Amino acid sequence: MRVVNFRIAIILFIAILPLLILRYALHILFAIRHKDRSVILCEANIQADDWNVFKTIRCKKLKTTLRFLWALHYNPYYLACFYGRLGPTRAWLCSFFKEEHTGFIMSAPEAGYIHFHHPFSTIVSARHLGNNVIIRQNTTIGNKGAQGGNRPYIGNNVDIGANCVIFGDITIGDNVIIGAGSLVNKSIPDGSIVVGNPFRIIGQTSK
């Protein structure tokens, strides 16, 4: 069944490619001019990496463009993440051409490569997100109280389980694992494994 769906998706994608380019022209423009352009395009490559049809294209720029269009059109979580990187004004303009319906909200001025797993009811508002941050469903990351500046700084290689709440002017170090259902309101040192509400450190990662 997956092979059939894949073939249908590819045929439709190729058939409507000119229309997609017109529809997402504003998205393409904002992506090209964005300060994190390389991250945006790399995430699109990752999202479309399973579709072998793109691997046969030799022109790197064409392959990157097609993967970006594919991720925008078929992957709602990539679209939500992309809008989060653009900021509210540019995201609002783009939403006239492709509205986002995931219930996932992201606001992070500085963000590296992020991996979202089923990000339903997920809110991410952080000062910084490092590279290779994994965030799962029903997680809230945000400020403490009414002050928007009181937001977490999250380092590299951080794995966040489902149903977590992380808030306040705190720092989550590199190579940290946060277990499902954890409440984190204090900084966590590098290489820690934490669980619980309130959280406690139960071990160290091997990284």
N, C-alpha and C positions, 0 to 999 in steps of 0.2 A: 504493500500500500504506500509506503514512504517513497519508493522509487517512482510510482505513478504520480504521486503528488509533486515530486521533485521535477519530473519531466513537464508536467502541466505548468508549474511555476516558471520554469525556464522559458517555455514557449510563450507564455503571456508576457514575461519580462522583456523578451526580445521584440515581441510584436508592438508593445507600447513604449519602447525605449525613447523614441523622439518626444512623446508626450511627457514621459518622466523627466527628461532633461528640461523641458519647459516648466513643468510643475515645480521642480526643485531647483530652479535657477537661483533663487534667492538663498536657499540653503547652501548651494555650492559657493556662491559669492562670499557668504559669511564664513564658511569653513576655510576658504583660501586666505581670507584676510585675518583670521583668528590667530592670536599669539600662540595658541596650543594646537596649531594646524596638524603637526606631526602626530600628536596624541589622538586627535579626532579621527584621522585617516587610518592610523594603526588599529584603533578599536574597530573601525569598519572592516578592515582586513580580517581581523580575528572573527568577527561575527559572520562573515561570508566565507570563511576558510573551508567549511564543509562542502561547498558547492564547487565540485571539480571543474565545472565548465570554465571558471575564471582562470584556472591554472594553465590552460592551453593558450591564453593570450600572451603574446610576447612583449607587447608595448606596455611598459610599466605604468605610464600615466593613464592610459586607457583602462588598464586593469584596476587601478586604484579608484578611478571615477566610477566604473561599473560596480565595484564592491560597495562604494559609498552610497550610490543610488539604491542598491539592493538592500543594504542595512536600513536606510531610511524608510523604504517602502514596505519591507516585510518584517522588521524587528522593532516592535513598539518600545522595548526597553532601551535599545540603542537610541531611538528617536528621543525618548525622555531624557536620557543622559546628555545627548547633543544639545537639547534645548536648555538644560541646566547649565551647560558651559557657555551658551550664548548670552545668558542674562535675560531679564524679563522683557525688555523692549524688543530685542531682536527675535526672541522666541515668540512673542506675541505676533509679530509681523509674519513669521514663518507659519504660524498656526492657521493662518487664513488658507494656506495651501495643503497643510497636513496637520490635522488636530491630533493632540496626544490624549489618550484615554486610559492610561495605565493606573492612575491613582498614585503615581510615583513622583515625588518632588525632589529636585536636587538643586542645591545652591552651594557652590564651592569655587571661589575665585582662583584658587590654585589646586589643580587636581591632576594626578598622573593617570596611569592605566588602571581602570577600575573594572572589576568583574561583578556583575549582579546576577544572583540566582533567585528567580521567582520574586522580584521585588514588589509584591503586592503590599499596599498600605505602608510604603516605605518613605520616610522623609529624611533627607540628608542635607544638613546645613552646617558646613564646617569651614574653619579658616583655611585649612589645608588638607588635602588628601594625597598621600604618597603614591608611589608606583605599586602595582599588584595588590591593591586593596580589594578584598572580597566582602561583599555585603549581601546578606540574605533577607528574606521577607519579614514584614512586620517589625522592622527596625526603625528607631527614631534617633537621629543624631542632630543635636541643635543647641540653642542657647539656654542659659539659665535665667529665668525671669524675663523681663521685658527688654533687656539690653541685648541687642543683636550682636554686639561684639564679644559676648561671653560664649564663644563657640569652640569646639574642640579642634586641636591640631592632631592629625593622625598621620603616622609615619609610613614607612614602606613595609610591604609584605605583612599586612595586618589582615587576619581572617576573623570576620565577625559573624557569629551565629544568628539564627532567627530569633525574633522577639526580644532584641536587646534595646536598651535605652542608654545612650551615651550623651552627657550634656555638661555644659559649663566651660569655663576657661581652663581646660586641662590639656595635657599632652599624652597621647598614646604613642609609645615608642615603636621602634622597628621590630619586626619579627614577633609580633604579639598575636596570640590566639585568645579570642573572647568567646566563651561558651554561650550556648543558647539560653535566652532568658536572663542574661546578666544585666544588672544595673551598675553603670560606671559613672561616678561623679567625682573621681579623683584621678590624678595622673598615674599612668602605668609605665614602669621601666621597660627597657628593651628586653626582648627575649622571654617575656612572661606568658604563662598560661593562666587565665583567670576564669572563674565561674561564680555564680551566685548573686543574690540580692540581699544586701549589698555585696559587691564582688570581693573575692579573696584570691590571692595568688596560690595556686596549687602545684606549680612546677615551672620548668624552663623548657623552651623550645631547643631543638638541636641545631638551629641555624646560628 
